Amino acid sequence: MLCQACGKKTATTHIKTVVNGKLTEYHLCSDCAQQKGYGDLFSNWGMDFGNLLGGFIGNGFPSPKTTCCPTCGASFEEITQSGKIGCADCYKTFREQLLPVIQRIHGTSRHKGKVPGGSALRISGGQHQMMPVKESPLEEKKRLLKQAIETQDFETAAVLRDEIKEMENHG
């Protein structure tokens, strides 16, 4: 198999990435792999793990300079090794490196919180009164669809599914 980058040499490095559920394979010769940063992946594994994730997701490679959080002193290498963020300021300090990883894991990099239940309350109005949170019609149909599926009422579920698709398309 020839290298997909230069098309001249035999591919010796095979890279598989899965981004948003889509598998992509790259077959590179050793020279092209080295140029693209896939040379010796296992040297300094702890330090390169963040670079490896960022590179696969398409964020490029951060500079080799080690940055530490000003509040807790954690470095990005320590975060990748432990899998735990040191403090709230780590999110600000390592934002560029963490966003692709968070997006890959959660499907989005924006926090949406939990969907409130029917008994949830919120503060509303100028007098700061507690008011019940109301579901949007779309949220209500999704909740009813889930209930119909759980009770195996598939006819109702099919109707709700079609209504949800219609609402999302013309939303």
Phi, psi and omega in degrees: 000133181273156178298135180283344180273307183260334179073011185249313187262165178287135179287126179243346180245125182241119185243128177243131176231146175238114179236122182053040176080002181255122180276130176233134179243138176237137177238112187235150171283168185296324180293313180293323177297318179297317180296325182272003176090014180256032182296262182260091186292336188263359175280138182051051186309315182298320182284328185270353184298315178296319178296320181298313179297314180297322180292320180293324183279345175103017182269357183080186182253126177292163180295151182291349178297131182276123177256140179239150178293131181292339183272306185255347178082006180287142175259163180296327177299319179295322179295318180291328180287318183273334184078011182235139177279137184293312181202181182295327180289341176299326179296324178285316184295318185252027184308310184297326181278328184278327184305311180297324181291316179297317180296321180294320183285314187260350181087350177204156177257003179257129181284127180250345181074184178275150176283123184292147177278182183295338183262006182290148179237154175221159178272130185216156174081167181292338181266008179054051179272149176278123182235146176291143177281129181259139177285145171286160178302323179294315179299320180297316180295322178295320178295317179294323177298315179299318178296319180296321179293317180297325179269005178060036174265078190287335177293313177296320180299320180295318178296314180297319178302314180295320179296320179295314178301317179298316180294320180291323181286327184248011186321000000 
